[in-house]
Amino acid sequence: LALTLDPADWAEIRAVGHRMVDDIVDVLEGLRDQPVWRPVPDEARERLRQPLPTEAIGPAAAYDEYRRYVQPYARGNNHPRFWGWVNGSALPLGILADLLASSMNPSVAAFENAASLVEEQVLGWLKEMLGFPTNVGALLTSGCSMSTIIGLAVARNVHAGADIRRLGVAGIPRRLALYASTEAHASVEKAVELLGIGRESLRRIPVDTDYRIDLGELERHIVADRRAGLRPIAVVANAGTVNTGAIDDLDGIATMCSEHGLWMHVDGAFGALAWLVAGMRPSLAGLQRADSLAFDLHKWLYLPYDVGCVFVADQASQRATFAKSSDYLNLMERSGRPATNFGDLGIELSRRFRALKVWLCLKEHGVDGFARQIAQNIAQARRLGERIDEAEHLRLMAPVGLNVVCFRFEVEGLDEEKLEGLNEQILSEIWSSGLAGLSDTRLRGRFVLRVANTNHRTRGEDFELLVEAVERIGTDLVRGGAGGATRIPPPGQEGARRSS
Ligand SMILES: *Cc1c(COP(=O)(O)O)cnc(C)c1O
């Protein structure tokens, strides 16, 4: 008999699979009664550092290790009281969809197959949802960072004044300049660095009191750079900043871009989805004038990681940036049945079937279901803002225009440094108690606690618990003397202070 890695006993893998589905549903159903987060205990940490396995243990034993050492120590973002950074809360059907997608196991590139048609259909739906024309170039990606790299790569190639694909950035005659507010996400800077343009060429423009880009300053910088011999190429507008959820004046930026011949890229990671809520459309006016738009579906469409999307208004330029033909891919082109070659629209060739979870969940809830859910998140954030305003020792630190609430505990007589220590400690205690997951950031240099509500499981009472807990912990700390305790870092990425 030839070797294979398929199970010797199909009944066993079937049983493991059934258990997995049962466990997934049990965990989701019971989340509210669990702590949001718990530290990884030493035993699990130990298990997760064991050397490369050489001997087979079979699927049931392998799954058991997952159940014991991995599953209980999640980041916490599926929990009803998690509002840290900007994280998704996962739709149950989306979770199962990823299982189905892996079972079909297509590489969604070219070549006629239903997975490609599903992605085409989903991209068409997303364009319709956000009010974009059907002919824009579109692609599902691993997330907004990748979408921004793709959008800005096209911007660079269109506006650099050189054949970048042939000559590279060395062929660019004049130094390029791009513009974004001081509130723009780190992924914008990363994209500019990776594209060989260099961080210094990303001009950071000051914001107004609502954390929106100052249009007067923006224009002044563009004109000054051009006078100084630079080549301004693009403005990156925010539709929902990571710090406060601020939405730049998209219409104003679009007009300025067309007057100055610049590309307009919009980072709408979560904020773009607020377009589904009729009452938010005036704040997002001009969104559809973007030359490129990057947004996530794993944040405010509640899908499991990872899935993002990019639109490029001029699809021909997108193809001109990425398309390649290769002898070994000829069959895909020759098959005579037209299918989008997604590899021509972005960086990846082998791509997983991300579209399936979008497709299934849009059918499951309908776009109206998502619109209502997003509207609820916004209303909850506004109510939390009001609650903070009413509370004796809490202070709202930025306007609540979308779903992000920045606040802190304050008592009279404490200087800035003491207030920071106190709020850091409150944050740390909230995490270690498992009561809620929130994060922190700095606004105009001041340390603030931050809630970003992209959670479809949150109820009003959950925010009530948060407000009570912050007030209680803060008051106790002040009474007992703040400072001294070590801060327990929240789970996740390096740099727990950085919003993602
Ligand atoms: C999350 C986020 C990003 C990065 O998106 P990823 O999906 O993490 O790559 C970019 N911009 C904003 C405003 C974000 O919130």
The ligand as a MOL file (V3000), in Angstrom:
LIG
                    3D

  0  0  0     0  0            999 V3000
M  V30 BEGIN CTAB
M  V30 COUNTS 15 15 0 0 0
M  V30 BEGIN ATOM
M  V30 1 C -6.5900 48.0380 11.7700 0
M  V30 2 C -6.2830 49.2640 10.9960 0
M  V30 3 C -5.3700 49.2370 9.9350 0
M  V30 4 C -4.5680 47.9900 9.5930 0
M  V30 5 O -5.4190 46.9750 9.1740 0
M  V30 6 P -4.9810 45.4410 9.2870 0
M  V30 7 O -6.2130 44.7200 8.8930 0
M  V30 8 O -4.6030 45.2260 10.7170 0
M  V30 9 O -3.8570 45.2280 8.3650 0
M  V30 10 C -5.1840 50.3860 9.2060 0
M  V30 11 N -5.8500 51.5140 9.4960 0
M  V30 12 C -6.7280 51.5940 10.5250 0
M  V30 13 C -7.4410 52.8750 10.7710 0
M  V30 14 C -6.9700 50.4670 11.3050 0
M  V30 15 O -7.8370 50.5310 12.3170 0
M  V30 END ATOM
M  V30 BEGIN BOND
M  V30 1 1 1 2
M  V30 2 1 2 3
M  V30 3 2 2 14
M  V30 4 1 3 4
M  V30 5 2 3 10
M  V30 6 1 4 5
M  V30 7 1 5 6
M  V30 8 2 6 7
M  V30 9 1 6 8
M  V30 10 1 6 9
M  V30 11 1 10 11
M  V30 12 2 11 12
M  V30 13 1 12 13
M  V30 14 1 12 14
M  V30 15 1 14 15
M  V30 END BOND
M  V30 END CTAB
M  END
